[in-house]
Amino acid sequence: MIVKGFSSSAVAAGIRYADRLDLGLIYSDTPAVTAGVFTTNQVKAAPVVLDIERLKQGRAQAILVNSGCANACTGEKGMDNARKSSALIAEALNIPDVMVQLSSTGVIGEQLNIAAIEKGLEKLVAGLSAENFEQVAQAIMTTDTVSKTAYRTIVLGGKEVQIAGMAKGAGMIMPNMATMLAFVITDAQISFTELHSSLFNSVERTFNRITIDGDTSTNDMVLVMANGRAGNPWIDEESREDKQHFQDALEELLKELALKIVTDGEGATKTITIRVCGAKENKDAEQLARTVANSALVKTAFFGEDANWGRIIAAMGRSGVRFNPERVDIAFGDVLIVKNGLSLGKEIEAAATRVLKQKNFAVCIDLKDGAGCEEIYTCDFSMDYVKINANYRT
């Protein structure tokens, strides 16, 4: 998909490994309305700190992203390296330094290989093309096994609008804002206020509903750039219908990316939806579902295809949400295995085990205590998860 006014490029700069795409650039030929959400981890990487300050202006024209090094916990030198890389790409693109957003992913605590970035910039800028979006998605991969992109086309005010997104992430995933990294470009014409609210609302229902291992990164961010080249009527506070149409499309795109992250979880073999209904409030349903989704015992049972519902109700009991255990129903897929807090027997458990052999399934929990209902998306824990993370820096 071509998004008007945007071009992208990626090169193998040798930041950490040789002959591997590791430096990407997304560029708008005009300043774009830009909104972002960032990690809530109090330990923030240098590029995150810089981006938050710059996005107060609500505009950007370029995103420079590297893999191989997170540039987190790197002190003043790390911040200097971030500023230097920003200045270098701004000069190469002939745009103001403050119009550059930076993003990094990789090992925490190591200094950024600024010499490799400087060496790769000429080729990076020369390679800018409207058709290289997928290359950048490959350049931001770390332990990901596949690149992750998604596309949508909508019509606003009689004008065709394109939205393209990419994400990376396979581990250190339980965002409380976004995911490891995600970038979205669109040629929609939209005000900053409406773009930011659309992004915030969409992230809350997508990236903030996934967990792989319960960890929140130092580098998490989602950036959306909208350059207005589609020529649709301005989406502002008066354009409620168009704003909702845009937000719906953005949320669909982000959910597709979020589920791709869960499916590609480090060592994952299954993608699971934890659905809790019948809670007093939605927030209670979310808290309970998230506790179940993050339980290592639950996730290893999923990997072992063991319908051990006791682990699920035990996790529920420590969630901090008050409920009556004697009213709880639990189903694996369409197989009800627990009714009013009691097992329905070994034969039913065997049928539930067959559900667990599927690549994708849902665990449905009914508290029968209200109208609150939420979903969290997770994956299983396999032995490969331990192996991948035990050898992450080697």
Secondary structure, 3 states (H helix, E strand, C coil): CCCCCEEEEEECCCCCCCCCCCEEEEEEEEEEEEEEEECCCCCCCHHHHHHHHHHHHCEEEEEEEEECECCCCCHHHHHHHHHHHHHHHHHHHCCCHHHEEEEEECCCCCCCCHHHHHHHHHHHHHCCECCCHHHHHHHCCCCCCCCEEEEEEEEECCEEEEEEEEEECCCCECCCCCCCEEEEEECCCECHHHHHHHHHHHHHHCHHHECCCCCECCCCEEEEEECCCCCCCCECCCCHHHHHHHHHHHHHHHHHHHHHHHHCCCCCCCEEEEEEEEECCHHHHHHHHHHHHHCHHHHHHHHCCCCCHHHHHHHHHCCCCCCCHHHCEEEECCEEEEECCEECCHHHHHHHHHHHCCCEEEEEEECCCCCEEEEEEEECCCHHHHHHHHCCCC
